[in-house]
Amino acid sequence: VTPPPIRTPPDPSPDDLAWAEALWDGAEGPRLLSLCRLIPLKGVDQAIRALAALGRGRLVVAGDGPDLGRLRRVAEEAGVTDRVRFAGRVEGGSGRPRSIPN
């Protein structure tokens, strides 16, 4: 049995660090991150509701998929649209999205 090689990721660039910090927007409290294809099976709606129950913090949802519209409505209904950031699809080595719609 040969284990798969483990590659150490490169250190983030100053631009990557600035981009990531901008997503958090100086959030106080817990910082939650969801990185997945946005489909109901992933349970991102539960993370949104958990954020509402916490009463503070921020959730960054990085990904895209057919559930995006429903998740935006869940955030609105839960009263946390100001604390949920939909960062869009991420790809490539830096993990930075092609765009940051919100």
Secondary structure, DSSP 8 states (H G I E B T S, - for coil): -------------HHHHHHHHHHHTT--S-EEEEES---GGG-HHHHHHHHHHH-S-EEEEE--STTHHHHHHHHHHHT-TTTEEEEE-B-STT--BS----
